[in-house]
């Protein structure tokens, strides 16, 4: 039973390097670890419900100029509605291409709530122009 597959180990290590779950986010926040929650959905979806402290950064408007004010010394955790929505992946990809340290929240808002954590109506937002008004279209 000691047949450890190095490719499988590398796969799981890579997943943990790029993904994070609700418990780990909350644990890090409670420990005072600096991270920034980034809601990659549309402004309308963000305004209706988001995670506490999250900013709205719809993925379609992400550019070097629109992210110039974001901190480069903290982990950015991207999220969207959850399964069936890939706005968090699109947001993470664009931010990573711009040189930010990024992880994607598994399960998004849906799994966050299933784990018993609170949500709020959106507050802080980045001024990014987007014509989309659906949740994951951002």
C-alpha positions as CSV (number, residue, x, y, z in Angstrom):
1,X,0.0,0.0,0.0
2,X,3.0,2.3,-0.2
3,X,2.6,2.8,-3.9
4,X,2.4,6.6,-3.8
5,X,1.7,8.1,-7.2
6,X,3.8,11.3,-7.6
7,X,1.4,12.6,-10.3
8,X,-1.5,12.2,-7.9
9,X,0.3,14.0,-5.1
10,X,1.3,16.8,-7.5
11,X,-2.3,17.1,-8.6
12,X,-3.6,17.5,-5.0
13,X,-0.9,19.9,-4.0
14,X,-1.7,22.0,-7.1
15,X,-5.4,22.1,-6.2
16,X,-4.6,23.3,-2.7
17,X,-2.2,25.9,-4.1
18,X,-5.0,27.5,-6.2
19,X,-8.2,26.7,-4.3
20,X,-9.5,27.5,-0.9
21,X,-12.7,26.5,1.0
22,X,-15.1,28.5,3.2
23,X,-13.7,27.1,6.4
24,X,-10.1,28.0,5.5
25,X,-11.1,31.5,4.5
26,X,-13.0,32.1,7.8
27,X,-10.1,30.6,9.8
28,X,-7.6,32.9,8.1
29,X,-9.9,35.9,8.6
30,X,-10.3,35.1,12.3
31,X,-6.5,34.8,12.7
32,X,-6.1,38.2,11.1
33,X,-4.4,36.9,8.0
34,X,-4.6,39.6,5.3
35,X,-6.7,38.6,2.3
36,X,-9.2,40.3,0.0
37,X,-12.4,38.7,-1.0
38,X,-13.2,39.5,-4.7
39,X,-16.7,38.9,-6.0
40,X,-16.4,38.4,-9.8
41,X,-20.1,38.6,-10.5
42,X,-22.1,41.5,-11.9
43,X,-22.8,44.6,-9.8
44,X,-26.5,43.6,-9.5
45,X,-25.6,40.1,-8.1
46,X,-23.1,41.7,-5.8
47,X,-25.6,44.3,-4.5
48,X,-28.1,41.6,-3.7
49,X,-25.8,39.3,-1.7
50,X,-22.1,38.8,-1.2
51,X,-19.6,37.8,1.4
52,X,-18.8,40.3,4.2
53,X,-15.9,42.6,3.3
54,X,-15.9,41.6,-0.3
55,X,-15.3,44.0,-3.2
56,X,-17.0,43.7,-6.5
57,X,-14.7,43.3,-9.5
58,X,-16.7,41.9,-12.4
59,X,-14.4,39.7,-14.5
60,X,-15.3,41.3,-17.8
61,X,-13.9,44.6,-16.8
62,X,-10.6,43.5,-15.3
63,X,-7.6,45.3,-16.7
64,X,-4.3,46.5,-15.4
65,X,-5.9,50.0,-15.0
66,X,-9.0,48.7,-13.2
67,X,-6.9,46.7,-10.7
68,X,-4.2,49.3,-10.1
69,X,-5.6,50.1,-6.6
70,X,-5.7,46.5,-5.4
71,X,-3.1,45.4,-2.9
72,X,-0.3,43.2,-4.2
73,X,0.8,42.0,-0.8
74,X,-2.3,40.0,0.2
75,X,-4.0,36.9,-1.1
76,X,-7.0,37.7,-3.4
77,X,-9.8,35.1,-3.0
78,X,-12.2,35.1,-5.9
79,X,-15.7,33.8,-5.8
80,X,-19.1,33.8,-7.6
81,X,-22.4,32.0,-7.1
82,X,-20.9,28.6,-6.9
83,X,-21.2,25.4,-9.0
84,X,-22.6,26.3,-12.4
85,X,-21.0,29.7,-12.4
86,X,-17.4,30.2,-13.6
87,X,-17.0,34.0,-12.9
88,X,-14.6,33.1,-10.0
89,X,-12.4,31.2,-12.4
90,X,-12.4,33.9,-15.0
91,X,-11.7,36.5,-12.3
92,X,-8.8,34.4,-10.8
93,X,-7.3,33.8,-14.3
94,X,-7.3,37.5,-15.2
95,X,-5.9,38.6,-11.8
96,X,-3.2,35.9,-12.0
97,X,-2.2,37.1,-15.4
98,X,-1.8,40.6,-13.9
99,X,0.6,39.2,-11.3
100,X,-1.7,39.0,-8.2
101,X,-1.6,36.1,-5.8
102,X,-5.0,34.4,-6.2
103,X,-7.0,31.5,-4.9
104,X,-10.5,30.5,-6.0
105,X,-13.2,29.9,-3.3
106,X,-14.7,26.5,-3.8
107,X,-18.5,26.5,-4.0
108,X,-18.7,30.3,-4.0
109,X,-21.6,32.0,-2.2
110,X,-23.7,28.8,-2.2
111,X,-21.2,26.7,-0.2
112,X,-20.3,29.7,2.0
113,X,-23.9,29.8,3.2
114,X,-24.2,26.0,3.4
115,X,-21.2,26.2,5.8
116,X,-23.2,28.6,8.0
117,X,-21.3,31.8,7.3
118,X,-23.2,35.1,6.8
119,X,-23.7,37.1,3.7
120,X,-24.5,40.8,3.3
121,X,-25.8,43.2,0.7
122,X,-22.9,44.5,-1.4
123,X,-21.0,47.6,-0.3
124,X,-17.5,48.3,-1.5
125,X,-17.1,48.2,-5.3
126,X,-14.6,48.9,-8.0
127,X,-15.8,51.2,-10.8
128,X,-15.6,48.8,-13.7
129,X,-17.9,49.3,-16.7
130,X,-20.0,46.2,-17.5
131,X,-23.2,45.8,-19.4
132,X,-24.0,42.4,-18.0
133,X,-26.7,42.2,-15.3
134,X,-26.8,38.4,-14.7
135,X,-25.1,36.9,-11.7
136,X,-22.2,34.9,-13.2
137,X,-21.9,36.8,-16.4
138,X,-20.2,39.7,-14.6
